[in-house]
Amino acid sequence: MSIQKSFKGFHDKIKLGYSDTEYSTAKIKDSSITAAVKAAFKDEGYSVVDDFIQGSFSTHTAIKSKDGDFDIDRAVVIDYQDSPDNPIEPKKVVLDVLEKRGFKNAKIKKPCVTADYKSENLHIDFPIYRNNNGTLELAVGKANSNQDNREWAISDPKGLRSWIKDSSTYGNSAELKQQQFNRLVRYVKRWRDHKFTDDSVRSKVYSIGLTVMLKADFVWALDDDGYPDDLKALRDTISSVISTNYFRFIGVDQYKVQVMLPKAPYRDIFDGSSTNTGSQLRNKLNSLKSKLDEAIAETDNTKKCQILNKLFGDDFEIPDDTKGANNIRKAVYSSAGAVGTSQGA
């Protein structure tokens, strides 16, 4: 078995799409709750002009949670003319809907309304926007925020989604390279979930932060026949991330991580994060890169997989043998274009 086929098997195990069977119950809940929120907004006089999925489902980078939980990140947009000056008011309407629907721990956080539906292993985030002549403004503030700590803040979630999905600079085989990027994001998310054993730190290594770093520093890798080489792409991309100035030296073995959103509001994704988070992320990325170097140098595919299994967990399987390693690439990526064939988005 080739290492690329092993990566494909790993990816097939961890990837999650909005239309996947495993997500069907969450998808039904999403549709039902969104309809209830829209109805409640109508009763309050807020005209809903749009709603859309945010986050990893919208960029094809979602993974299955190791604990079986599912996430919904559903944005709802109301018309500017109908919106109240106080951005907390529509968030309170969403909070009321979620509480009546049986969600536990429902609360108004600064960027969204969030809650858990324990019986369905479901976590939901509802950011609320208003459309001001084509510019989206996010309802920012907590339940009891005063006038100085709440606002309608310009935000560009669709622009961020487009930036993550953009392959216009990738040249030939652009679609193939973008698909490789999507896989790399999923690999790194699972690596985080496997290697950060402290929940308080792991929860602060935000998926959007990892995604932005990987996108900005993505180094694709296709072999001489035009087929993906995910191991090399991952090693080269992580090496580029480490070399970029994301980590600021604070003191001996202490670092802060800073990753800026490439779209409005152009904030630091890790604003307020601790030096423990920054230091652990930096150290673990360096360790990841070293282990990927080790895997590339290893000539035995089973031993390669043993190294990668320790990085990603048991969903990266260690094969019993490596028979047929030279004959499977076309079976794995039979639709891949050769180098020089344009597959731009």
N, C-alpha and C positions, 0 to 999 in steps of 0.2 A: 504494500500500500504506500503510495507517495505521500509526502507530507502535505501537499496541497489537498489531496483527497481527505486526509485527516482533518484539516482545517474546515473543509466543506461539511464534513460530518458534525464537527463541533458547532459550526454556524447554524446548521439545520436544527440542532438541539436547543440552542439558546434564543434564536430569533423569535420575535412575536410581532405579528401584523394585526391591524385593526379588523381585518376580515377573517382572521384565523379562528378555527373552531374553539380553541381554548379560551378565546376572548368573547365568545358569543353572549354569555350571561352578562358580562360587564357592558357589552355593547347595547344590550336591551335596556339595562339600567340607565346608561348614558342617554339613550333616546327618550326614555320615559321622564327622567329628571329634567332634561333640557326642555321638554314640552311643558312640564309643570312650572319651571322658572319663567318661561315665556308667557304663560297664562297669568302668573302672578304679576309680572311686569306690566302686562296689559291692564290688569285691574288697578295698578298704581298710576297708570297713565304714561308709562315708558314705552315708546315704540321700539321694538326689536328690529333692527335692520340687517343683522347678520349674526351668525354663530359659526364657529369652526374649531377643529381640533388643533391644539397646540402641542408642543413637545415632541418626544421621540417618535410617536406614531405618525406625525406629519412629515417627518424627515426620513422615515424608514430605518430607524436606528434603535427601535425598542427591543428589549430583551425580556425573557421570562424571569420573574423574580425567583430567587432561590427558596423563599418562604411561601411561594404560591400566591402572593398578593398581586392585584391588578390595579393599575392607575388610570384615571381619566383626567385629562387636562382640557376642559371645554371652555372656550371663550365665548362670551355673549356680548354683543354690541348694541347699544341703544342710540337713538338719535340725539344729537346735541340739543336740538330745540326742546325736547321733552325732558332732558336730564336735569336733576337738581344741582344746585351749587355745591351741596355737601355730598361728596362721593361715597360716604358711608351709608347713606340712605338706601340705594339699590342693593348694597351688600347685605344689609339687614333683611331685605326681602328674600334674598337667596338663602341666608341663614335660616330663616323661618321655614322655607320650603324643605330644606335638608333635614331639619329637626322633625318636621311632621312626617317625613318619609322614613324615619327610623334610623337615620345616621347618628352615630355616636361621636362625641368629642368635636362636634361642629363648632367652628370658631372663625371669627373674622381676623385674618392675618393681614399684614401690611399690603401684599400684592394681590391677595385673592381670598375667597372663602373656601375653607377646607374642611373635610370630614371623612370619617371612616364608616363603612358598612360591614361590620364584623362577620355577619353570617355569610357574606359573599366574598370575603377577603378583598374588599374593594376600598380603595382610597381615591377621593375625588378632590380636584381643585377647580374652582370656578372663578377665573379672573373676569372682571367686568370692565368693558370699555365704552366710551362714547365716540361717535363719529363726528368730528368737527371739520366739515368741508373736505373730507377725504383723509384727514389725519386722525389716527386713533389716539385717544387719551385714556390711560389706565386709571381706574379708581384706586387710589393709594391711601392707606390709613387703616388703623385698627379700630375696634368697636368704640373705644372711648377717646380716640385721638382728638385733640383740640384743633382749632383752625390753623395753627402753625405747623401741625404734624399730619395734615391730610391735604390731598390735592388731586386734581385730574392731571396726570403727568403724561406728556407726549411719549408714545411708545410705538415700536414698529415690529410687532411679532411676525407679521407676514413677510416683512423685509428680511428678518432674521432667518425665517424658514427658507426663503429663496436663496439667501447667501449660503446656507449649509448645503442646499441641493444644487448649487450652481457648478456646472462642469465646463463652462465656456472657455476656460483657459487651459483645458487639459489636452487640447489638440486631437490627434488621431486616437480612436478607441476611447473617446471621452466617456461614453456611457459605461463601458467596462471598468474604467478607472473610478467613476463615481460609485459603482456597485462595490468595488474594492474598499473605498473609503467607508461606506456604510458598514461593511463587515468589520473593518478595523475598529470603528466606534463600539460595535457590539462586543468585540473581543476585550477591549479595554474596560468597558463597563463590567463585564464578568470578572476580569482580573481584579478590579477594585472590590467587588463584592466578595471575592475569594480571599484576597490578601489583606484587606483591612479588617482585622478581627474585632477591633474596638468600634462598637456601634456609634458612639458619640463622634468619632472621627470620620468613619465611613459615610455617615449621613451628611457630613459637611464637604465631602469631595463630590461636588455637584455634577450631575450628568451633563448639564449644559456647559459647564466649565471645561470638562474633558472634551466635549464635542467641538467647542470653539478652538481649543488648543490644537486638536488633531486636524481640523479643517485648515487652519492657518498654516500648519506645518506639514500637511500631507505630502508624502513622497510615494508616488505610485511605483509599482514594480510589475512588469510583464517580462516573461522570458523571451528568448530569441524567436519562439514560434508565436508569440502574441498571447500566451496564456498567463493568467494571474499567478504571481508568486507572493502570497500573503505573508509568509514568514519574513521575507526580505523587506516588503513594504512596511510591515509593522516595526521591524528593527530600525529601518531608516527614518520612519516618521517619529518614533520615540526619541531617537538620537537628535532629530531636529528640534523637538519639543524641549529637550534638556538644554540644548544650545541657545534657545531663545530666552529672552530676559523676563521670564515669568516669576522667578524666585528672587526676592530681595533679601540680602544678608542682614540679619538683625544682630547676631552675636555668635559665639562659638556654637556651631551645629544648630543654629536657630535661623529659620527662614520664614518669610511671609510670601504667600502666593498672590499674584495679581493677574487677572485675566479680564480684559475690557470687552464688553459687548461691542460687536462691530456695527450695530444699529441702535437707534434711539431706544432707551435713554443713555446709551454709551457709558453705562456704569461699570464699576468693578464687580464682576460676578461673585468674587470671594471677599467683598467688603465686610469687615468685621470678623473675619475668620481668625482663628488663633495661630500663633507660631507653631503649635503642635501639629495642626492640620498642614500648614505649609511645609514644615520640616519632614513630616512623615511622607507626604506626597512626593517631595523631591527625592528623598532617600529610596523610596520604593520604585520610582521611575528609573533611577540609576540602576537599581538591582534588576528590574525588568529588562533593561537594555543589555546588561551583562549576561543574563540568562538567554536572551535571544541570540546574542553573539555566540554563546556556547552551543545553542541548538543549531545554528547555521554551520558552525565548524564541525559538528558531529556528522560522521558519514553514515552511521547506522540509523535507519528510520525509526526503529523501535526505541532506541535511546533518545532520539529527537523527541519522540512523543512522550517519553518519560519526563523529560525536562519541561515540556509544555504542559503536561498534566499537573505538575506541581505549581505552575503559574496560574492555570485556569480552573483547576478542579477536575472532578471525574467525568464531566461532560466532554472533556477532551480525552478521548479513549486511547489506550495503549493497545495497539494491534497485536494479535497473536503471532503474525508473521508479516513479511513485506513482499510476498510473492506478487508478481505482476506489476511491480512498481513502475516499470518503464512503459506500460501499455495502457494506463488508465487516464492519462491527462485529457485525451479527446472525449472520453466518456464523461468526465467530470464537467468540462466546459466545452461541450460540443458546439454551442452557439457563439462562442467567443470569436471575435474577429482577429485576424492576424495583424501584426504591426504594420501600419501604413494604410489600413482600411479605416475610413472615417466612420465613426459611430457617435459623432457629437450629438449632444442633447439639442 
